[in-house]
């Protein structure tokens, strides 16, 4: 498993995640908003989806809920990578359909290992 879809509208966040993951051998594709992310998930068969919550067009909660409607994506982990870190935020995104949660700012020294752990669990 090594094809990851990152749905992230912040170019700097996307660049950092892509850099760290590609350096570790992953193939990374990206979408900058919710609707494009859903379309790419359905057309590209990623091994995991890294999902920001605050997105234009369709927030991460709606994206996760939409992705869960597609049985072909049932085995694909959806990992929220978000700055939403208030009480209840983790529970809310997990209830919407995410299978994992990583808080921003990401820790570059542990990020790839965290993503790999979710892939092993899938």
Secondary structure, DSSP 4 states (H G I P E B T S, - for coil): --EEEEE-S-HHHHHHHHHHHHHTT-EEEEESSHHHHHHHHHHH--SEEEE-SS-SSS-HHHHHHHHTT-GGGTTSEEEEEES--STTHHHHHHHHT-SEEEESSP-TTTHHHHHHHHHHH-
